[in-house]
Amino acid sequence: MLKGKKILIGVCGSIAAYKTATLIRLLVKQQAEVQVIITDAAADFISPLTLATLSKKPVLKHYTANSETGEWNNHVALGLWADLMLIAPATAHTLAKMASGLCDNLLMAAYLSARCPVAVAPAMDLDMWHHPATQRNISRLQADGCYVIPPGEGELASGLSGKGRMAEPEQIAQWLSLFFTASNWLKGKNVLLTAGPTIEPIDPVRYITNHSTGKMGYALAQAFADAGASVRLISGPVSLQLLHPLVQITPVHTARQMHQAVMERLSQADIIVHCAAVADYAPAQIAPQKIKKQEERLTLDLVKNPDIAAEAGQRLQWHQVHAGFALETDHEEANAHQKMLRKNFDLIVLNSLNQKGAGFGHDTNRVTLLFRDGKREDLPLLPKNEVARIIVQHLTQLLQTKSHVV
């Protein structure tokens, strides 16, 4: 997957720099071309000679390569040369400089000159990772288009245990392989996706609905299409637009219309994701004329709508991947687990309205991914397009696992 790819690796001053040596060895073994830039602090943790031996290229550190001859390391050329730039380990200090656009060394000059995608693999102590300043910098970098390879959990150099250790070299190498084949992840696969709210008419003027804007669902549709899938998006009324040759939108209004559209297309889908906020109840009768304001109280008789996700879960075929969302306000995880079992989900994405910046209307989301096998992944506050990309990656892996089951 990495044969012939040009990867520019930046190494910062962290004890995790020793892992970068293994990573370079893995990349070169896959026939990638690797060029290393190190900071002054990084040289205190790992020898440039070690990195040069493994990468088979001289390690770059300063603008000037040879002061006597005037040779210099052209940061612009480096930024144009690379297919991807990876900073691993990325320290809190370097992340802050990247987020601020500071340029005080060769690595930062190459970053600001890079026209290729940029990824960072953070490494720091858990309190530094969770500090609001670091999280702001991470969010800023993601908004700028950088990819973040999340740190893992475990024992840290400080002796504490928690999140902050750089992802393992094998994990980073796998991430890179998936990145360069992203456009082919789901080529030839069909995705059925719901998004937005539903509206349930009371009379010709009024209706019952919810606060869903469809942003998360539309971000998922874009991410699935970017991965090569053909996407049928069943969308409630939203003010969003999505123009992509692989996305076909079917507009609906009511829960029953969405139910019909999903059931008609269910058997053809490889992946089914329920992201819409579907009304649980609808008025039993729709008044033919506008209801006039008369009495002090108005009572509506509501009837239960079809449970689209539960019925899809009952009809599920062995090779299909089934996922949904749970927006909760209390007992979040317990309710999400019950919903996952009840609706036969392989993966459920838990939103909590108690989390700032998550839920309806925001461009960001903070979610927890819960898997049927008991695994979980807590994501920090991220732009919804980044959340969507991570969800698509996990669903792709689940689909590949099912495809190999005989």
Protein Blocks (a to p, Z undefined) as FASTA:
>chain_A
ZZoiacdddddddfklmmmmmmmmmmmmnopacdddddfklmmmocfklmmmmnopacdf
bfblblknopacdfklmmmmpmbdcdddddfklmmmmmnopafbfklmmmmmpmbdcddd
ddddfklmmpmklmmmmmmmmmnopacddddedddfkopacehiacdfklmmmmmmmmmm
mmmmmgoiacdddedjddddfblmbccddfbeolmmmmmmmmmmmnopacdddddddfbd
cddfkbccdddfblmlmmmmmmmmmmmpmbdcdfbdcdfbdcfbdcfbdcddfbfbdcdd
ddddddfklmmmmmpcfkbccddddddfbhklmmmmmmmmmnopabdcdddfkbghiaeh
iabdcdddddfkopacddddddfklmmmmmmmmmmmmmmmmmmpZZ
